[in-house]
């Protein structure tokens, strides 16, 4: 098998055997196969490269094992995988900092002078944006000989609405948002080149809006001529309705279809079901996409899960890259708290950050709210922030000593409630009498034992994506399924 065929076979093998093929495809596409060579009897070393240390570090830690296993399976030999920064990018990567990857020139795009040209889809207005027209008289076929070609620019100066404080540099990423972060950053590096649109989804308050602004800020910094515009779906609908009321829908269309190179729409699910606004949106989408303008959308659900979304719109949302953001795990929550405390000049001891990160869960917004509440409490009482003060200020969020449940407690309570043996609860039987209690156990461990998805996966011998699905499923169904809610409350009662 030659080198090219080996990489193609490796690529296909990984995609076919991975639980998240779209996600792993994104990272595999970022790799370049350099070579494979024999380094001893029955041993092969594979050399791969990526464009910068951010990609190298993440692929090393997350997918190196998949690559190694695939090549080993195909060759029937022991395989070592070496991933490094591509030679042409190494010089620019020497000062790379994994905490702040965007500070390094390895991530830069071509200079403004290089990138502004008619072949650049995000180039500023130029001759391509002008309309030439002749003044003519009403008589058919008669052209006024004194008329001269005139140029009329279709350019409106509109505010970009991008918050300059929301950047990639101050976005804290971890396993829960790493894929969305990398997709957003890749979009900012090469807008409308690798994929278009970028669709980011996740529950409220997990950082989707921050990424929208970060993309806008990054692209503006590298190409000041780009006409970017951030807008919420609600304001998009309101502006369209207002244009109808004032009988100037042409101005609305001109604004979004002729005067925007980068369109960032937040909470796009709010357009669904508003017939005329939805129709206007899809025409805007088609126009911009056809002109190779970049479109980035966020939603609280994946396209396939948005109620009432027409098939023609869903397929457009999914034609680029779809990336999800999940609620942050404990390590990311602590990092977010420390970063926000530093930005707001709040003294936050490590033990307090750990306490808050352990118990204040679900969203970044909740974390920030808890930090503000703690700071205000300390200010009003004239006290320093300490562990005891945090417990007092956040008593509704932080349980009493010993109230947090252990893995053993949760497993025993669920097994007892459903009259199951422990080996069945942690087994592989997919029958509902076993799978539902198993999913409830995963949900309770995530919520009350401060465990990450991968940690829970290890307990049950499952992939982390299986745990994510289980937790999301129970969390969604508990809102409408009274019987399920009753069972979970009874399990908690035993705890």
Secondary structure, DSSP 8 states (H G I E B T S, - for coil): --HHHHHHHHHHHHHHH-TTHHHHHHHHHT-EEEEEEEEETTEEEEEEEESSHHHHHHHHHHTHHHHHHHHHHHHTSEEEEEEEE-HHHHGGGTT--TTSGGGSGGG----HHHH-STT-TT--S-GGGEEEE--B-SSTT-B-TT---EEEE----------TT--STT----TTTHHHHHHHHHHHHSTTTS-S-EEEE-STTSSHHHHHHHHHHHHHHH-TT--EEEEEHHHHHHHHHHHHHTT-HHHHHHHHHHS-SEEEEE-GGGGTT-HHHHHHHHHHHHHHHHTT-EEEEEESS-GGGSTT--HHHHHHHTTSEEEE-----HHHHHHHHHHHHHHTT----HHHHHHHHHHS-S-HHHHHHHHHHHHHHHHHHT----HHHHHHHTTTTS--TT-S--HHHHHHHHHHHTT--HHHHTS---SHHHHHHHHHHHHHHHHHS---HHHHHHHHT--HHHHHHHHHHHHHHTTT-HHHHHHHHHHHHH-
